[in-house]
Amino acid sequence: MGSKSYQIDIIHECDAKIDGSLVFSALPRSEWVNLEKPNENNQITIGINYLLIRGNGLNMLVDAGIGNLQGNKARAMYEIGDIIPINERLSYFGLSPDDITHVVFTHLHFPHCGGAFTKKDDCIIPIFKNAEFFVQKREWIQAVSPNELTRTYYDVHNLLPLVESNRLHLITGDVEIADNIYIEVTGGHTSSHQIVSVVGKHKRVVFPGDICPTPYHVELGIRNAFDIEPTEVLNVRKKLILKAFAHEAIIAFSHSKQAVFYELTDIDGFIKAVKFNEN
């Protein structure tokens, strides 16, 4: 996917399984099973996806996946599939981890940032030794001092090496992180969740993170159980979808099963996400 001087690709790290009632928490089971058929454990398959943006002298990742540092308990709970190391993923694009210049985290839940770390000599270190890391300051504070409700979503010990790297940027509010690449704070899913948009001459590409994690969540009545402020998610997502529809934006979903781009279209008076046909 090209956007002005950037090449944008979706990287699919792996599949995971999660209880469908958590993904579609606002819907009764009798309705959401028509969207995704669950297995015998009531689980559906989701994807773990992140974005690679190349051009103008930068190689940027938006989120970084789960990675290989998760314990057996978490891997078993979510039935996390085989994870191809990120260096192998990047090699497909002619890159190595050392070539990554920027890493932007939509938020710090472990499926979105765990892949940014590796273990060396029993120490956890950032895998991207030349990258600058960007996250909202409030999100960082929440992640490194979680409460009883949020602690299962964050791996505090994996995050702390970012401080030692001296390449962690704690930002506050909306910012243009690079030429025509914009960060916008949404909150809702976490206190300072953020989305990333790349504005090209003809197309706008949006990575909404977990404000709108799958194509199904374009429908405003569908939400997931991990949102700390459901009403705020609804308000933000409504604005996001209407803006994306008006600008004919292309969307990459963090948890769609397929690593493809989507566009929004009107079907019988309702905005739906359909696979984008670049041709």
C-alpha positions in Angstrom: 0.0 0.0 0.0 1.5 3.3 -1.1 0.7 6.7 0.6 2.6 9.6 -1.0 6.3 8.8 -0.3 5.6 5.9 2.2 5.2 2.2 1.6 2.8 0.8 4.2 2.5 -3.0 4.9 0.6 -5.0 7.5 2.6 -7.7 9.3 0.7 -10.6 10.6 2.6 -12.1 13.5 0.4 -15.0 14.6 -3.1 -16.1 15.4 -4.6 -16.3 18.9 -7.8 -17.6 20.3 -10.0 -15.7 22.8 -13.4 -16.1 24.2 -15.9 -14.7 21.8 -18.0 -13.2 24.5 -15.1 -10.9 25.3 -14.6 -9.8 21.7 -18.3 -9.2 21.2 -19.2 -8.3 24.8 -22.2 -6.1 23.8 -23.8 -8.9 21.8 -25.7 -12.0 23.0 -24.0 -15.2 22.0 -26.9 -16.1 19.7 -25.9 -13.1 17.5 -22.1 -13.1 17.5 -21.9 -16.8 16.6 -23.3 -15.7 13.2 -20.2 -13.5 12.8 -17.5 -15.9 14.0 -18.1 -19.6 14.8 -16.5 -20.5 18.2 -14.7 -23.7 19.0 -15.7 -26.1 21.8 -14.2 -23.7 24.3 -16.3 -20.7 23.1 -13.1 -19.2 21.5 -12.8 -17.4 18.2 -9.6 -16.8 16.2 -8.1 -13.3 16.0 -5.0 -12.0 14.4 -2.1 -10.2 15.9 -1.1 -7.5 13.4 1.1 -4.5 13.3 2.1 -1.9 10.7 5.4 -1.2 8.9 5.8 2.2 7.3 8.9 2.8 5.1 10.1 5.9 3.3 11.5 9.4 3.8 14.5 8.0 5.6 12.5 6.1 8.2 11.4 2.5 8.9 8.6 2.7 11.5 6.6 0.1 13.3 3.2 0.8 14.7 2.9 -1.8 17.5 5.2 -4.8 17.6 3.1 -7.9 18.3 3.4 -10.4 21.2 6.9 -11.7 20.7 8.5 -14.8 22.2 8.8 -13.7 25.9 5.3 -14.7 27.0 5.2 -17.6 29.5 3.5 -20.9 28.8 0.5 -19.9 30.8 -0.4 -16.9 28.6 0.5 -18.9 25.4 -1.8 -21.7 26.5 -4.6 -19.4 27.7 -4.8 -17.7 24.3 -3.6 -20.7 22.2 -1.0 -18.4 20.6 0.1 -19.9 17.4 3.6 -20.3 16.1 5.4 -16.9 16.1 8.0 -16.3 13.4 10.7 -14.1 14.9 10.4 -10.5 13.9 13.9 -10.5 12.2 12.5 -13.1 9.8 9.3 -11.1 9.3 11.4 -8.0 8.5 13.8 -9.8 6.2 10.9 -10.3 3.8 11.0 -6.5 3.3 14.8 -6.4 3.1 15.2 -5.1 6.6 16.6 -6.2 9.9 15.7 -5.1 13.5 18.6 -2.7 13.3 17.0 -0.9 10.4 13.9 0.1 12.4 14.1 3.9 13.3 10.8 4.4 15.1 8.4 2.3 17.1 5.0 3.8 18.0 2.9 1.9 20.5 -0.9 2.4 20.3 -0.9 1.2 23.9 1.2 -1.1 26.1 -1.0 -4.3 26.4 1.4 -7.2 25.8 0.0 -8.3 22.4 0.9 -4.9 21.1 4.4 -4.4 22.4 5.9 -7.7 23.5 7.6 -8.2 20.2 9.8 -5.1 20.8 11.9 -7.1 23.3 14.2 -10.0 23.4 16.3 -11.8 26.0 20.1 -11.8 25.9 22.3 -13.2 28.7 19.2 -13.6 30.9 18.5 -9.8 30.5 15.5 -8.4 28.6 16.5 -5.7 26.1 14.8 -3.8 23.2 15.3 -5.8 20.0 15.4 -2.6 17.9 18.7 -1.1 19.1 18.6 1.9 16.8 14.9 2.8 17.2 13.2 5.7 19.1 10.2 4.5 21.0 7.0 6.6 21.4 4.1 6.2 23.7 1.8 8.5 25.6 3.1 9.5 29.1 -0.2 8.6 30.8 -0.2 5.2 29.1 3.3 4.5 30.4 2.4 5.5 33.9 -0.6 3.2 33.8 1.5 0.3 32.4 4.3 0.4 34.9 2.0 0.9 37.9 -1.1 -1.2 37.0 -3.9 -1.8 39.4 -5.7 -5.0 40.3 -7.9 -4.8 37.1 -5.2 -3.9 34.6 -2.1 -5.8 35.8 -2.8 -8.9 33.7 -2.6 -6.8 30.5 0.9 -5.4 31.1 4.3 -6.9 31.4 6.0 -4.3 33.6 9.4 -6.1 33.7 9.6 -6.2 29.9 8.8 -2.5 29.6 11.4 -1.1 32.0 14.4 -1.7 29.8 13.0 1.0 27.5 14.0 3.5 30.2 17.5 2.2 30.3 17.8 2.5 26.5 17.4 6.3 26.7 15.3 6.1 23.6 11.9 6.2 25.2 9.8 9.3 24.3 6.8 9.9 26.6 4.6 12.2 24.6 1.5 14.2 25.7 -1.3 14.7 23.3 -1.6 14.6 19.5 1.6 15.0 17.5 2.9 14.8 13.9 5.6 12.1 14.6 7.1 12.4 11.1 6.1 14.1 7.9 2.4 13.3 7.3 2.4 10.6 10.0 0.0 11.7 12.8 -0.6 10.4 16.3 -4.0 11.1 17.9 -4.9 10.3 21.5 -8.2 8.5 21.8 -8.3 7.0 25.3 -11.1 4.7 26.0 -9.5 1.3 25.5 -6.8 2.4 27.9 -6.5 5.9 29.5 -4.2 7.2 26.7 -4.6 4.8 23.8 -3.6 6.4 20.5 -4.1 5.8 16.8 -1.8 6.5 13.9 -2.8 8.0 10.5 -0.6 8.4 7.4 -1.9 11.1 5.2 -1.0 10.8 1.5 -1.8 12.8 -1.5 -4.7 10.6 -2.5 -5.2 8.2 0.4 -5.3 8.2 4.2 -4.2 5.0 6.0 -5.5 4.6 9.5 -4.3 2.1 12.2 -7.0 2.4 14.9 -5.4 0.0 17.4 -7.9 -1.5 19.8 -10.4 1.4 19.5 -11.6 -0.6 16.5 -9.7 -3.9 16.6 -11.5 -5.9 13.9 -13.7 -5.2 10.8 -16.7 -6.2 12.9 -16.2 -3.4 15.4 -16.9 -0.8 12.7 -20.5 -1.4 13.8 -20.9 0.8 16.8 -23.0 -1.6 18.8 -20.1 -4.1 19.0 -17.4 -3.6 21.6 -14.9 -5.7 23.5 -14.6 -6.4 27.2 -11.1 -5.0 27.6 -12.2 -1.3 27.2 -11.7 0.5 30.4 -14.1 3.3 29.3 -16.7 1.8 27.0 -18.7 5.0 26.5 -15.5 6.9 25.5 -14.6 4.1 23.0 -18.1 4.4 21.5 -17.8 8.2 21.1 -14.2 8.1 19.7 -15.0 5.2 17.3 -18.0 7.0 16.0 -16.0 10.0 15.1 -13.2 7.9 13.7 -15.5 5.9 11.4 -17.3 8.9 10.1 -14.0 10.7 9.4 -12.5 7.7 7.8 -15.6 7.2 5.6 -15.7 10.8 4.6 -12.0 10.7 3.6 -12.3 7.3 1.9 -9.5 6.1 4.3 -7.9 2.7 4.2 -7.9 0.9 7.5 -5.5 -1.8 8.9 -7.1 -3.6 11.9 -4.9 -4.8 14.7 -6.8 -8.1 15.3 -8.4 -9.0 11.9 -7.8 -12.6 11.0 -6.3 -11.6 7.7 -3.5 -9.1 7.3 -5.2 -7.1 4.6 -6.4 -3.5 4.2 -10.0 -2.6 4.4 -12.1 0.3 3.2 -15.5 1.6 4.4 -18.6 1.4 2.3 -22.3 2.1 2.7 -24.4 -1.1 2.6 -28.1 -0.6 3.0 -27.5 2.6 5.0 -24.9 1.1 7.3 -21.1 1.7 7.2 -19.3 -1.6 6.8 -15.7 -2.6 6.4 -14.8 -4.6 3.2 -11.5 -5.7 1.9 -9.7 -3.0 -0.1 -9.1 -3.6 -3.7 -6.2 -1.5 -4.7 -6.8 -2.2 -8.4 
